Amino acid sequence: MTHDLQAALLTFALALGVPGAAQPREAGTPFLRSFSPTEAGGSHPQNWAFAQGPGGLLYVGNGLGVLEYDGVKWRLLEAGGPVRALAWGPDGKLYVGGDGGETGCLEPDGTGGRYASFGRPQGPFTAVRGIHVLPQGTFFATREGLLLREGGRTTALLVPGGLWKSFAPGGKLYVQDQAGDLLAWSGSGLRPVPGTGALKACRIAFMVPLEGPEMLIGTRDDGLFRFDGRTLRPFATGVDAQLRAGQVYAGTRLVDGGIAVASVKAGAFLLEASGGLRFHLDHASGLRDDTVYQVFQDSQWGVWLGLNNGLARMEWPAVTSFGERDGLRSFPWAMARHKGVLYAATGQGIAYLDPAGPAPRFRDVPGIQGQCLALAEAGDDLLAVCSQRGILEVRGGRARVIAPGIRFPACILTSRVDPARVFIGSPEGIGSLRRRAGGWVEEGLVPGTREDIFAMAEPRPGVVWASSRSRGLMRAAFPAGGGAPALSRFGTAQGLPEEAYLRVSDVEGRLLVGTSRGVYVLDADGERFVPDRALGALFPEGPRAVEFLRPGPGGRIWMQTTDRERNIREAGAAVPDGRGGFRWEAGPFRTFAGADLAEIHPDADGVVWFSGPDGLFRHDPGVVTSPREGLRVCLRQVQGGDGGILAGTAPRVPYRNHSLRFTFALPSFDRESANRYQVRLEGLEEDWSPWTAVPFKEYTNLSEGSYRFRVRARDVYGRMVPEATFDFRVLPPWFRTWWAYAGFLGAAALALHLALRARTRYLRRQNQALSRTVEAHTAELVLRNQELHGLNALLSDLNEQKNQLFAIASHDLRNPLNSIVLSSELLEEEPDPAQVREISRRIRAEGMRMSDLLGRFLDYAAIEGGTVKAEPEPFPLAVLTAFAAARFGPIAGHKGIVLRVEPPADHEAFADLRFTKGILENLLSNAIKFSRPGTTVTLRAEADGPGALLTVQDQGPGFTPEDLEKVFRRFTPLSARPTGGEHSSGLGLSIVKHMADAMGARLELESRPGQGTSFRVFLPGPGGA
């Protein structure tokens, strides 16, 4: 479209406009929700019929059976095959018609519904295409004729040539036969309807009643007609050509008198009662398919569409929306009416709403591209703020730049003192424009206002309040005679809760400031801000953040509020209550609750526009909405702990099944995900639960007693609906029933009788047992006395060992210590260096002797106390022989003894190397200590299977038989004496025995007096062998 044509259209719209009044036909697209076959319970794609039960549940005739929807979930109910027709009967049954002449009824119950078939009729009947419940009976219409269900019997009424379709407007049955004649049921049969001969060449798609005797007849290819019982007249609509091309399939009359028409090629048309188009719903507007088989209006006035591919529901259009499909390429940051036309400042420029054409549509104002943030009327001009290009003027259908020197403007305000002057807020401060005879002139920045300004208001003429992005508020009071304003600043020191992004608004001459803690106003002195009590009282649970405020007609104040702690984000109006206060009204706007909003624009006629990233929404209070009478929460199912379904009046629940799950739903289909529930179990809970979206509640381990489960709900608009209740009783466990108590009483009496009999026998046995007990206690005392004597002997032995240890330690350590002392004294007096060296050698020898003694005592103590544990590891036997040769070769040679170490085979031992060395040290030390000079001590290391064998053999005095019995005892002197005057503590062989046991080695001793001694140590292999 050219710019000139756009300008012409805009000029035409302005010519139609009436300043201050909203234009007709500005409604956008209604809210539409589609359900795929998967979303609708895994159903068949095709849907042909609708019915709604008394409780609000929706039923749909589907290609696989009957779909049931409760607002929470879809459920597919088997009904003998595909279902093409549904109708409720006065007996509370849902009558069902399907393929092959299948007829029956569905009786909804706690498990979903029980289908009862009436049986297939005799004869060539095909699919049932209509059901009509009339006083004469229930008629099932097929292509071959009618099936009349009356008194539990079905009668077949064949129609010669067959039927096209059947209808029942106003409670009277009409059919069109295949020849095209319209027939009416007269009580005994079908009779032609006078005055309808013109319809013979048409295929009637629907018949609906109008006012009085009139009815509307819709044909497939030939448009709509009005019929008053005698005369047939065409009914013109604004979409006659589209209806003919789309092939009308079904229709219904809406509650406001309008007509909904379904077509197989062009979607659905919602018409005014006069025939004008209200909405056209097709694939482009969100339907899954342009083939619509049925239209149905539910109790909440929503319009359901049965599609060839799924389902759709249109909410009653009190709230409509505009988006990209309606010409709005970006959401509006601001809106304004100028000469009756609605303008929107968007991220792509400026757009205006054009109500002409098949549907209202936004069109771009030529001459501007880029983000526009604000709009303002200044006399006959409309000015706009463009962040990239400065200030624009919209005139003559085009936009042009009038103030390019103002950089990155954010807001605009028309002066209340002089409408020819406007103030501009920008990062540089407050700028001024003034209209002169030749146009708008930039006056530069207002002195002293150099701050980043993003919002302004002028509640009193000449007093401009400006909000900066980070430094609070600035008040500029302009003198009446002109000149620089008096400036004042307000921040946290003047009572404001913060200083960033404060929202200022002029509401009927009062300055209101939106903050994170609610709305603030000036106090009586006008120099300090305080919370507004009247507006703060709207939210008794705590203050909400207010993002912007807009005055509306009737004293309303529109606000966007947020309570982050309670996760509430809500737009609404503070409505004067007539007593100086306000009440909060947000229900009608909860359809977009939680959405981010950039602007709220109230029109003078009460229509309100809400803009945000999700689109532009229009709320029209003039659209009558459903009273939602009869809507109630449905208790869908009560399931016991065993998985069984509870039903009936006050059922009794066995104690073993005392865990229950309650499933419920609110069949309110406007934004059903916003439905909320509260529950309370009387007999267990004192208060109602918090509101929740969860449609079920579980209770576990309920005690016996009577209970009443209560559930209530509210819909997206905040309206409460009547609650549902369920009374039940949990039976006590078997051991708390009357028969259990009777059994317990009988058992107690029997037990008492048996106890009395047993008591006598018991007392006799007690005397006998008492004497036996005395004897047993006496024997036990004797045994304990013997054990005590044994413990005393053990303690005495341990004490003796201690004394021996102390005596030996004191004796053995005193001798070398005395020697060291005497040698030290001689060392002090000896001048001869040779003697000094000899005395030093003796001191060193005695010190080594003391160290050796202390090491033995410590080894003994560690092994006895169990603080040293064996840590086996693999090592070559050569390590041991090398250690022994290096350690004891010099000692043996000094005494004149030959130490023969036989080289080992290439073999490894698996033992604690430290313990093994300790064993060799003690055995070799004893062998050298008790052998005479000129003899030989032999060490042999060799393999012994997976293990190893160490042998230490000497040619000393050997052991006597008496010595062999006590050779490994502690502190026990033996008959042999060291041959070189060496000291012996009596602990060495005891330590050897403990070390060998600690690492699982076996120790063998072979000795005879005068023939020497041989010790053999068998070390285990890696497996412990």
N, C-alpha and C positions, 0 to 999 in steps of 0.2 A: 504494500500500500504506500502511495506517495505521501510526502509530507503535506502537500496541499490538500489531499483528500482527508488526511487525518485532521488537519486544521478545520476543514469544513464540518466534519463529524463533531468535533469538539464545540464548534460554534453552534451547531444544531442542538447539541445537548445543553449548552448554556441557555439557548433560547427556550428550551422546554423547562428549564429549572425555575424553581421558586425559592428564593433565598430563605434560608432557615428551615426548610422542610425537606425531609428525605424523599427521594423519588420512588415511585412504585417500581416493581419488578427489579429490585436490587438483590434478591436472594441468590445465593450461590448454589453450590452443589451440596445436596444433603449428605449426611454421614451414611456411608454404605459399607457393609461388611459382607465379604464373600466367604463361603465355606466350600472347600474342595471335598470330593468324595472321601478322601483320607481323613480330613478334619471332622467330617460328619459320620464318624463311627465306622469308617471303612465301607461305606455304602456304595450302591450303584450310582453312576453319574446322573441318571435321569430321575426327575422328581415331578410328579403329576398332580398331587392333591395335598391340601392342608386341612387341619382341624385343631382346635384348641380346647383343652379340657377345662372343667370348672375351676381347677386349682391353678390354671395358667400354663400347664405343660403343653408343649407344642408337639403335634403328630404330623408326619409327612408320609404320603404315599410314595414309595420308592421302588426301584426295580428289583430290590431284594426282599422287600417286606415293608414294615412300618418303622419309620424312624421316630424316636422319642427324644425330645430335648428339654432339659430342665434349667438351662442357663449355666450349667457347669459342664455337663458332658452329654454327648449323643449316645444313644443306645439303639441297636437294631433289634426289632422284635419280629420273630418269624410269624408269617401270616399266610402260609400256603403258597407263596410265590410272589411275583411282582404285584404291586398294589397301585391301582390307577384312580381309585375314588375312596373318599372317607366322609363320614357324617356322624355326628353325635345324636344318639337317641335320648328320649326323655327318661329312659330307664337307666341312664348312666353308662350305657355301653357304646363303644365306638364301632360303628358298622363299617365293614371293609369289603371292597370289591376288587377283583383281580382278573388275571387272564383266564381264558377257558370258562367263563361264567362262574368263577369261584366267588362265593359269597360267604360271609361269616361275620363274627363280631369279636372284639377284643375287650376283655374285662380287666382293666389295669388293677394290679395288686402290688404287694410289697416286693415281689420278685421281678416286676417289670410288666407283666401282662400275660393272660392266658387266652390263647386264640381258640375259638370254637367255630368250626366250619359248619355251614348249613348244608353242605353237599353240593355237588355240581348238578345242574338241572338236566333233565332229559332234552335232547335236541341239540342242534348245531349252534350253541351260544358261544360267542367269543368274549373278548375282554369287556368287563364292566367299566363304563366310562363316566358314570354319574350315579350318585345315591341321593335320594330325597326322602326325608322323614316327614310324612304328612299325617293328618288325622286318619286317613283311610288305610294307612300302613306304610311300610318302608319299601320304596321303589328302587330297584337296581336296573339301570338302563344299559343295554348292550346294543350292538349294531343290529341284532336280529329282532329285538323287542324288549319288553319289560318283564322283570321278575318281581312279583309282589309278595313280600313277606308279611304275613298277618296271622296272629294267633299261633305262632310256632310252625306254620306251614308256608311253603313257597309255591306260588302259582305262576306258571309261565304264560305270558301274554304276547304271542307273536304278532308282529306288525308286517303286513304284506309289503314286500319290497325292502323292508328293513328301516332302521332309524339312522339319522345323521348325528343328532345330539339331543340332550334333554336339559330342561331348566325348570326352576321352581321359584320365580319371583313372586313375592307376596304370599307364599304358601300355597300356590297353585301350580300344578304340574303342566308343563308344555313340552312337546317334542316336535322336532322337524324330521319328517321322513325323508327317505332317499330321493323321493320325487320332488322335494322342496316345499311341500305343504306344511304349514304350522298347525299343529293339532293340540287340543287341550283335553285334559282328563275331566270327564263330566260326572264321574261316580260309577258309571257302568261301562265306560269305554272312552275312546279318543274321538273327539269331534273337531272338524276344521274351525279355525278362528277367523271370523269375518273381518274383512278389511286388510288382510295381510297377503293378498294375492301378489303384490309387487315383490314380495320376498321369495317367490317361488324360484326365481333364477339365482338366488343368493344362498350362500352357506352361512347359517347363523352360528356365531361363535359364542355369544353370551347374551343373556337377558337379565337386567337388574331393575328393581323397582325405583321409581322416582316419587315425587310428591303426588299424593292423591292416587287416582287410578292409573297414572301414567307409568310407563316403563321405558327403559332405554334398551334398544336392540343393537348389538354390534355384529356386523357381518365380517366374514373373512376377507373379502376383496372389494366390498362395495360401500364401505363407510358405516356410519352410525345413523340410527333412526329413533324417533320418539313415537310411541304408540299409546293412545289413550283408550284403547278398547274398540275404537271404531275407525280412527283415522291414523294413517301412517305418514310421518313427515320426516324428511332428512334432518339430521342434527349436525350442523356444520361445526368443525373444529379448526384450530389453527394448523393442524397437521394432517389434514385429510389425505393428501397425496402420500405422505409417509406411512399412514396406516394402511392404505391400499397396497402399497408396495411391500410393506412388511408382513402382510397376511396375519390378521388378527386371529388369535387362538383362544383367548379367555379374557374376562374382565370382571371387575367388582366395583361396587359403589363404596366410597370412603366415608368416614364418619362426618366429615365436614361438607358432604354433598358432592365432592369431587369424584372423578372416575379414574380407576387404574386399568390400563389396557395392556395385555400381553400379546406379543407377536412372535412369529417363528423366525423372522429375518431381521428385525430392527430393534430388538430389546423390548423395553416397557415404556409406556407413556403415562404420565400422571397429569390429568386434565383438571382444570377448574370446572365448577358446576356449569359455567357458561360455555365451556368447550375450549377455552384458551389453554395453551400449554403451560403447565407448571414446571415439570421436570421431564427430561428424556434420559433414561438410564440404558446404556448400552455398553459394549465392550470398551469403548473409549473412556467411559466414566467409571469403569472399575468392575463391570460384570465379567464373569469367566466365559460367558457365551452370549451371543445375541439371540439365541433361541430360548424363549420363555414359554413354558407350558401352563403356568398358573400364577395368579396373583392372589394374595390373601392379606388382610389387615388384622393384626392381633389385638389383644385387649389393651395394649399400651400404644396402639395406633401405629406401630411399626408395620411397614409393608414388606411382606415376604415374597420372593420370586422363586418359583420352581424352574430350574434351568435344565437344559440338555446336558450340562456339565456342572453339577453342584447346586448350591443354593446361595441366595443373597438376601439381606435384610436392609431396608432403608429406614433410618430413624425418622420419626415425624419431624418435619423441618423447622422447628423453632430455632435451631442453630444450623447454619449452612457455612460452607467454606469456599474460599477462592485460592487457587494455586496456579501453577504454570499452565495447566490445561485451560485456564480461564484468562490467559493473557498476562498474569502477574508473574513476571520473570524473577522477581526477588521479593522478599517479604518487606512490608512497609516499616520504616523507622518512625514515621509520623504521618498523620492524616488530617485533612481539613476540608470543610465544605466551603466552596466559593461559588456564589450565585447558584446554589442548589446542586452543584456537581461535586461528587466526592473525589478528592485528589489524594494520592499516596506518594510520599517521598520514599523511594526504595534504593537499594544498592545499585540499581541500574539506571537511575534517573527518576523522572516523575511520570506517574500514570494516572489516568482518570477512569472512572467507571462509566461505561456506556450501557444504559439500560435497553437500548433498541436492539432489534434482531431477535433470533429465536431464543437466546439466553443472554443475560447480562454478561459483559466482558470488559476487562481492563484493556485500555489502549495507551500506548506510550505518547507522551507529549513531545513533539519534535523539537529538535534544537539542543538537546542536552544528553550527554552520556556520562555516567559516573555516579558515585554515591551521594545521595541527598539525605540529609539528616533531619530537617525541620521545615515547617511551613507556617506562614502567618499571613493573615489578611491585613492590608494597609489601605483603607479606603476602598477603591474599586480594584486595587491590584492584589494579586497573590504573589508573595515572595517566597523563595525557597533557598535553603542553605545547601550548597554543594561543596563538599570538603575539598575537592581539587580545584574548583574554578571560581569560588567566591559566592556572591549572592546573585540569584537569578530572579527575573520577573517573568511570570506567565501572563501573556496578553495576546489576544487574537489567535488563540489556538497554538501558540508557539512559546518557547522559552528562550530568553536571551540574558546574557551576563550584563549586570548593571554595576557591580562593584568587584572587579577583579583584584583590587589591591588588598582586600581582606583575606589573609592567608589562613587556611584550614578552619573556617568558621564551624561552630558546633551548635549554636542555638540562635534564635531570633525572637524579638519581643517588640510589639507595636506599642508605642507610647500612649498611655491613657490621657495625657495632657494634650498631645498633638498627634492625631492619627497620621500626619504626613511625616512623622519621624519614627524610625525604628532603631532599636539597639541590637548590636550583633555581639555575641560572646565567642571569643576565640582564644587560642593560647597566648595571644599578645595582650588581652584585656577586653574592655568593653569598647566597641566601636559604634559609630553613629552614622546613619544615613538620613537624608532629608529630601523630600520631594519638592523640587522647584518647578518653575514653569516649563523648563526644558527637560525635565526628567529627574532622576534620582542622583543626588550628589553625595560623595563621601565627605564626612566632616572630621575624619580622623578618630583617634582614641580619646576617650574621656580621661582627663588628667587624673593620675594617681591610681588607675585601675589596672595596671600592668600585672595581670595574673592569668592563669590558665582557666578560663571560664567555660563551663559546659551547661549551665542551666540558669534561667533568670525568671523573675516574677515581679509584678508591680501591683501589690494589693491596694495601695493608696496612690492616687495620682501624684506623680513627681517623686515617689520613693521606690527606687529599683533595688531589688535584692538579687545578688549574683552569687552563685555557688562555684567555688573553685574545686579543682580535682584533688587538692591536698591541703588547703589552708583555710578551710571553713567557709563562712559566709561573709559577704561584704555588702554593706548598706550604703547606697548612694542617694542622698537627698538633694534633689535639684531645686535651686531657688526659683521662685515664681517669675522673677524678672530675667532669668537666664543666667549663664555663668557656670563656673565650676561647682560641682556638687560637694556637699559635706560628706566625708567618708567615715564609716565606722566598721570595725571588724568584730566578728563573733566566732568563738570556738569553744573548746572544752572549758575554758575559764569562765565563759558566760553560760554554762549549763548544758551545752550540746554534748552528746555521748562520744562523738568523734568529729574529725574535721575533713574527712575525705568523702567525696561523692554524696553530698547531702542533696536531697531532692526538694526543691522549693516549688510551691504552687500557690496561686491566688484562688481562693475559694470564697466567693461572695465577699470580697474585700478583706479577708483574713489571710495572713501568711501561715501556711502549713508547711512543715519541714518533715520529710520522710527520712527516718534514720534506721539504723540496725536495731534500735530499741523502741520502735514505734513512732508515733507522730508527735512532734514538738511544736509549741506555739510560744509567742512572747508573753511575758507576764504583764501585770497591770502597768508597770512602769515603762515597759517597752525596751528594757535594756538587758533582759536575761530570758533564756529559754527554759521552759518547763514542759513535762509531758502533758499532752491533751487528755484530760480525764474522760471526757465523753467518748472519744474514739478509743482510748486505752481500755475502757470497760467492755469493748466488743470481744476481747480475748481474755477472759478471766484466768485461763490457765497460764498466762505469761505473755509478755509483749512479743509481737512479731516484727520482723524487719519489713519496712514499707519501701518499695522500690520506686513507686511514683504514685501521684494522686491526681485525679482529674475530676473537676466538678461536672455534675450532670443535672438534668431537669428535675424539679421537685426536691431540690436540696440534697440529692444523693451525692456521695463522694465515692468515686470509683478508685480502687486500690489493687495493687499486686502485692501480696504479703507472703512472707516466708517464716516458718518456724523450724529451724534446722534441728533443734533438739528432738522435736516430735515428728520430723520428716514430713512437714506440711508445707505445700506450696499452693497458694490458692488466690484466685482473682475473685473479686466480688465488690459489692457496694455497701457502704454505710448508709442506711435508710433512716431518715428522721422518724422517731417514734411518737412525735407530738407532745412529748413531755420534756423536751430539752436534751434528750439523749438519742442514741442510734441503735439500730439492730443490724446485725450482719446478714447479708443475703448473698449466698454463694451457690446455692443448689442448682439453679439453671445453668451454671457455667462450669459445673464439674465434669462435663463431657471432655473438656481439655484441661482438667486439673493436673497440675504438675508441669505444664508446659512453660517454657521460658517466654515471657512476653516483652516486647519492645514498646508497645503503646496500647492504650485503651482510649477509644474515641466515642463518646456518647453523642448521639444525634438528638435534636430537639424533640423528635416524636417518640423517644424512648428506645429506638434501635441503638444497640451498642456494638462497636467493632473492636475486636481483639486481634492484635497483630504480634507475630513472633516467628522464630525460625521454622515452626511447623506449619505456617501459612497464615492466612487471614480468615478470621471467624466472624460471622454476623449473627447476633442474637436479636430476634424480633419478638418482643413481648406481646405483639398483637396476634401471633399465631396461637390459637387455642391448643393446649396440650392435654394429654390424657389425664383424667382424674385418678387413674390407676386404681379404681375401686375393684375390690375382689382379689387383688393381688395379695398373696400370703406366702410365707416361707413353707416349703414342703419338706417334711421329714421323709426322706426317700427310703431309708432302710435302717433297721436295727439288727445288728448281727451279734450273736452270742459267741462265747469263747470257743465253742466247738464248731463254729462256722455256720450254724443254723440261723435262719431268719426268724425273728420274733414278730408276731402279728397279733391282732385281736385286742380286746379291751383288758388292760391291766394284767398282762401275762405273768406267769410265775416262772422265774428263772432258777433252775437248779444251781446249787452252790458251786458245783464243779465248773459251771459256765459263767461265773460271776465277773468276767471281763467282757465289757460290751463296747461296740463301736457304732456310733450314730452318724449316719450320712444324711446331709440335708442340702437343699438348694433353694435359691430364690429365682423363680422364672421371670426375672426382669431382664429383658434382652437389650436394653440400651446400655452399652458399655458394661456388659455383664462381668468383666474382670474387675470392675470397681465395686461390685457388691460386697458388703461386709456383714459379718455374723457375730452374735454374742450368744453364749450358752450359759446355762446354770442347771446344776443337778440338785434339786431340792432333796434334802435328806443327807447331803454331803457338803454342799457349798452354800455360803451365806450370801455371796455377791455374784453379780454377772462377771463373766470373763471380759478381758479387753476385746475391742473390735478386731476381727481378723478376717483375712480372705480365705482361710482354710475351710473347706466345706465339710469337715467331719470332726468328730471328737471321740476320743477313746478314754475309757475308764477301766482300770485294772484292779483286781482284788477287792471288789465291793463287798462290804459286810452285809449280813442278812438284814432285811428290813424293807420298808416301802419307800419308793423314790418317784419323783416326777422330773423328767428331763424337759427343759424348756429351751427353745431356740428362737431368737428373733433376728431380724435382718433390716438393713437399710440399703437403698439403691444408690446409683451414682449421684442422684440429686440430693441425697441426704434424707430422703423420706423414709420413715419407719413403716413397716408393714406388720400386720398381726402375727403373733408368735404361734408356733406349733408346740404341742405338748405330747408327752408319751409317759403314761403311768405304768409302773411295773413293780414287781416285788421279787427280791432275791430271797430264795428259801434258805433256811439255815442248813449247815452240814448235817449229815445223817446222825452224828453223835449229839446234835442239839435239837432233835425232833422229839415229839411226845412219846412215840413208840420207843425211841432210844432211851428216854428218861424212864419209861415203864420197865424196859429191860434192865436198865441200870438198878432200879429199885428192887426188882426181883432178884437180880444177881447179888445185890447188897444183903437182902434177907437170907439168901442161901449161904452167902459168905459168912454172915454172923452165926448162923447155926453151925456151920462147919468149923468156925473159929472157936465156938464154945466147946465143941467136942475135942478139937485139937488142943485147946488150952489145957484141958485136964491131962491129956497124954504128954503134953509138953512139960507141965510141971513135974510129972513123974520122971521124965527123962532129964529134966533140969537138975534134979538132985543127983542122979547118976552121973550126969556130965560134970557137975561141980566137983565131985570127988576126983574124977579123972583129970579135971583141969588143975586141981591142987597138985596131983602127982606130976602132971606134965610140967607145971611151973617149977616144982622142986627139981625135977631132972634138968630143966633149962638153967636153973640157977647153978647147979653143979657144973653144967657144960660151960656157962659163962665164967665161972671161977677158974676152970681149967684154962680157958682161953686167956684170962687175965694173967695167970701165972706164965703162960707161954709168951705173952707180950712183954711181961716184965723181964723174962729171960732174954728176949730179943733186944730190949732196950739196954739191958746190962751189957750184952755182947757188943752192941753198937757203941756204947760208952767206953767199953774197954778198947775197941778199935780206935776210937778217937784219942784215948789216952796214949795208946801205942804210937799213933801217928805223931802226936805232939811230942812224945818222949824221943822218938827216933829223930824227928825233925830238929828238936832242940839239941840233942846230943850230936847228931851228924853235922849240924851246921855250926855248933860251938867249937868243935875241934879245928876245922879249917879257919874259922874266924880267929881263934886264939893264936894259931900259927901265923896268920896274917899280921896280927897285932905285934907278936914278939919279933917277927921278921922286920916289921916297920921300925921298931925300936932299935934293933941291931943296925938297920940301914942308916939311921941317924948318926950312929957312933962309928961306923966302919969307914976308914979312909981308903982302904985298898979297893981300886976299881974292879978287880976280878971278883972280890968278895961281894961288892955291890951288885954286880951282874948276877952272881949266884943267888943272892938274897932276892933280887927282883924276879928271877926265874921261879923261886919257890912261892913268892906271893902270887905270881900269875897262875902257877899250877893250883894253888889252894883256891884261888878265885874261880878257875875253871871247874874245880871240884864242887864248889858251892853252886855254880850255875848248873852243873849237871844234876846235882841233888834237887835243886829247885825245879828244874825241868821235869824230873821224874815225878815229884810231888804234884806238880800242876797237871801232867798228863794223867796221873792216877785220878785226881779230883775231877778233871773234865770227863774222863771215861765213866767214872762212877756216877756223876751227875747227869750224864746223857746229853751234855751240851755240845759234844762233838759227834757229828754223824759222818758215816762213811760216804764218800762220793766216788764211785767206781768210774774208771776211765781206762782206755787201752794204752799200754806203753810197752816198749821193747824190754825184754829181760836184760839186755845189755846195759840198760840204765842202772839196774840194781847192782850188777857186778862191778861196774865202773865206780859207782858210789861207794861200795864196800871196800874196794881196793884202795881208793883214795883216802877214805876215812880211817880205816883200821890197819892198813899196811904199815905205816910208820909206827903206830902204837905197838903192833906185834913185833916189828923189827927191833924196837927199843928194848923190849923184854927178852929178846933172843928167841922168839917164836916165829915159825914160818907160816905166813897166811897164804894158802893156796886157793886161788880163785880159778875155777875151771870155766873156760869160755862157754857161754850159752849158745844153743842153736838159734837160728833166725826165727824167733818166736815172740809173740806178744802175750802179755798178761792183761786181764781185765779186772782191776782192783783199784782200791784207793792207794795211790802212790805214796802219800804221806804216811798212812798206817803201815804200808809194807816196809818202807824205810825204817819206821820206828821198831818194827819187829826184828829186822836185821840188826839194827843198832844194839838192841838189848841182847839178842842171842850171841852176836859176835863179841860184844863187850864181856859177857859172862864167860864165853869160851876162852878168851885171852886172859881174863882175870884169874880163872881157876886152873890154867895150864902152866906147866913148868917150862923153863927155858930149854930149848933143844927139841921141843915137840912141834907138831904141825896142826893147824886149824884149817879145815877145808870148807869152802863155800861152793855149792854146786847149784846151778839154775838150769832147768830143763823143761821141755814140754811134757804135759800130762793130759793127753787128749785135747779137748778144746781149752783146758786150763793150763796151769803151770805148777811146777814143784820146786821148792827151795829147800836145800838141805844144808845144815850147819853141823859139822862133825869135829870133835876135839879129841885129844888123847889125855884128858885130865883124869881126876880121881873117880869120876862117875858118881851115881846116886845109889844110896842104899835102899833096900825095900821100904824102910820107914820114910826116907826122903821122897820116894816116888808118890807116896800117898798125900803128901802135903806140898809138892813142888810148886803148885800154882796158887797157893794161899798167900794172903797178904800178911806182911810183917812176920813171916814164919822163918826162923833161923834153920839152916840145913847143916848137915855134918861137915861138908867141905868148906875150906877156907881159902881166900885168895892167896896165891903163891908169891905175890910181890908186895904184900902189905897193903893192897888196895882196900878201899872202903866198899861195903855192900849194904844197901838200904833194905833189901828184902822185897822190893816192889817190882823188879824188872820182869820176872817171869809172869807175875800177875798181870802186868800191863800187856805183855805179849798175848796172853790168853784173851783179855778183853778186846784188844785190837783185832785179833783173828776172828772172834765171834761177831764183832760189829760189822765186818765186811763179808761174812759168810764163808770164811776160810776154815779149813780143818787142820788141827795141830796134832802131830804124833811125836812121841818121845820114846827113845830106845837107849837104855843105859845099864851098865853093870859096874859094880864096884871095882876100881882099879883098871877098867878097860875103856874109859872115856864115855862120851855121850853123843847121841845123834838126834837132832831136832829136824823134823820134816814139816814143812808148811805147804799145804795144798791150796793153791789159789783158784777160784772159780773162773769159768770161761764167760763169754759175753752173754750166754743164756742163763747164767746163774749156776751152771753145773760145776 
